[in-house]
Amino acid sequence: MLEAFGLSDPGCVRSNNEDYYLLAPALGLYLVADGMGGAQAGEHASQLAAETVGEFVYKAGAYEPGLLTRAFIEANRRVLEAANLDANLEGMGTTLVAVLHANGEAYVESVGDSRAYIYADGQLAVMTEDQTWVHEVGRRLGIEEAQLKSHPMRHVLTMAIGVSESLRSHSYVFPLQPGVQILLCSDGLHGVIGDQVIASVLAAEGTLEEKANKLIQLARNAGGPDNITTVLLRVTDK
């Protein structure tokens, strides 16, 4: 079984929160979305995408291969459709990362730069691959990491829900054992605190709520330039 806790914070700079998270334990579904767009468009995109995936998984009834991929495609279609129907929503989009717990495994799907981490046996690993200019272009050009951290293209996504009719998502699957923890988060967290800090929080004793609050406070202490969202999962032996 999985225990779960989610928390979102606007951060220290922005007055609104365009992040959205979903906990649906009855479906085994957990996700984080980081919206973008003018006015309220980013908030609309992240919530619409998340709820679409939830509805798609619910209607499927049971896990089947490619379920999350198809759910993401439907979310992309609906966000594009909503933007086409309302000029105020034009240009909106969102990142999306989801975990579906089924058959003792974690099925993971991601678009954009919201991440999934796994903490097991005292080690933290990133489960997903960022779809960003830095990761897909900058590093392949051999630009040094120190330069990439301040590069003018560092915040540019190469893919997101709602930006193209042709969606490119990444799929992963991981076995789950008792004690394993999974963190889903927006770049408002992983973009300002390092993996070593994240690992230290997950390694510590405490409830998932305490750990989520600690992670968000650390991001705020680091300046909190963006919305901060965490969803924490822990595999129990029950």
N, C-alpha and C positions, 0 to 999 in steps of 0.2 A: 504494500500500500504506500501511497504518497501522502505526506502532509505538505501543506502549501501556505504561503503568506505573500501578499503583494502590497506594495506601498509606492506612492508617487508624490513628488514634491516639485513645485514650480522652479525651485532654485533661488538664487540670490539676485538675479538680474531681470528675469522676465516676469511680467505680471500675470500672464496666462499660462496654462499648461496644455500643450499639444500632445503630450504622451497619453497613452491609454493602455490599461492592462486588463486581462480577463483571466479569471480563475473559474474553471468549470469541472470540478472534480468528478461529477457524475459522468462526464464524457472522457475524463482523463486528459483534458485539454487545458493548456496554460500558454498565455502569449503576452508579448509586449509590442506596442506599436509607437512609433515616434513620428508624429505628423508634421507636415510643412505646408506653407501656403499663406497668403495674406488674410487679414481679418480673422474670421473664425474657421477658415478653410482647413487648416492643419488639424484642428481638433475634430472637425467633421470627418476628415479622411481616416484618421487613426481609429476612431470609434466605428465607422462604417466597415472598415476592413476587418477589424477584430470581430465584430458581431456577425459579419458574413461568414467568416471561417467557422465560428461557433455554430451557426445555423446549418452550414454545409455538413459538418461532422455529425451534428445531431440527426440530420435527415438520413445520413448514410447508415446509421444504426449500429454498425460494427466496423472495426478496422479492416481495410483492404489496401493492397499495395497502391501507392500513389495517391492516397486519399488527401494528404495535406497539400501535395502539389496541385491537385485539382481545386482544392478549397482556395488556395492562393490565387489561382487563375480566375476563379469566380470573384474573389475580392477585388482583384485588379479591374475586372470588367465593370463591376458596380461603381467603383470609385471613378473610373473614366466616364461612365454614363452619367453619374451625378454631376460631375464637373461640366459636361457638355450641356446639361439641362439648366444649369444655373450659372450665370456669368460671375456671380460673387464667389463661386467655388473654382473658377478656372485656374488651372495650374497647381491644384492641390495634389498632394501625394503623401506617402507614409512608408517608413520602414516597417518590417514585420518579422518577428521571430516567434516560432511556436514549438511547443513540445506536446506530443501526443503519447500518452502512456498506454501501451497495449502489449499483451503477450510477454510481459516481463521486460520489455524494452522501451527505450525512449526514441520515438521517431521525431526528428527535428527538421524544420523547414525554415529557411531564412531568405530575406530580401533586404538589401541595404546594409546598414552598419550597426543595427541593434544586435547584441551578441547573446550566445548561450555558452556558459562555462560549466565544466563538470569538475567537482572536487571529490577525489577518491584516493584512498591510501595515502593521505597526506600530501597529495599533489594536485595542483590546479592546472587545468588545460582549457584552452578555448576550443569549443566544439564547432564553431561556425567560422566562415571566411568573410571578411568585410568586402562589400562591393563598393569600394571607394577609389578615387583617383590615386590616393597615396598607395594603397595596396596593389591595385591592378596595373598601375602605370608607373608611379614614382619609384617603387622598389625595383621594378623590372628595368628601369633606366639606370639603376645603380646609384640613385641619389641617397646620400647618407641619412641615417635615421634622425640625427640632430637637425639636419636641414629640413627634413620632412615635417618635423613637429611645428615649424613656423612657416611652412610653404603656403603661398596664397591659395593653392588648390586643396589644402588639407581637409576642408569640410565638404568637398564636392563628392556626391554619390554618383556611381556609374549605373545604378539601377535602384528603382523604388516602385512600390505599388502606385499605380495611377499616372505613370509618366510615359508609358508606351503600351500599345496593344500587344506587343510581343514581350512577354514577361520571362525573365531569366532568374530562376530561383535555385537555391542549393538545398540538397536533401542529404540527411545523415541518419544513421541509426546506431544506438549504443545500448549494450546490455546494462541492466540496472541490478545492483546488489544492495543489500541492507547497509545503511550508513552513507551511501552516496548522496551528495548534494548537487543540485543543479541551480545555477543562477541565470536568469534572463534579465537583461538590462539594456537601457538606452545608452547612447554615447554620452549623455549627461553624467553617467557614472564612470564608465570605463575610459572616457576621454580625459578625465581629470585625476583619477587615482589609479595607480599602477596595479599590476597583477599580484605583486608581492603583498600589497596592502589588502587586496581582496582576499587572498589566500589566508592571511592572518586572521581576518574576521571570520571566515568560514571554519577555520581550524579551532576557534575558541569555543568554549562551552556556552550554552545559551539557547533560547528559543529562536525560531526563525524570525519572529517579530523583533526580537532584540537585535538580531544580526542585520535585518533590513534597515532598522532605524540607525544602526551604527554606520552602515555603508552610506546612507543618505547624508548623515551628519558629516562624515568625512568628505564627501563631495562638496557639501556646502562650505566646509572649512577651507577647502581648496579654491573657493571663489564661486562655486555653483553657477557658472555662466549659462547653463542650459537647464531644461527640465530634467529631473532625475527620477527614473523608475526602476524598481527592482521587483522581481518575482523570484522567491526562493522555494525550492522543493527539496524534500529529504525523504529518502526511501526508508521506511520502517520495516521491522521484521515481523510485523503482525499480520 
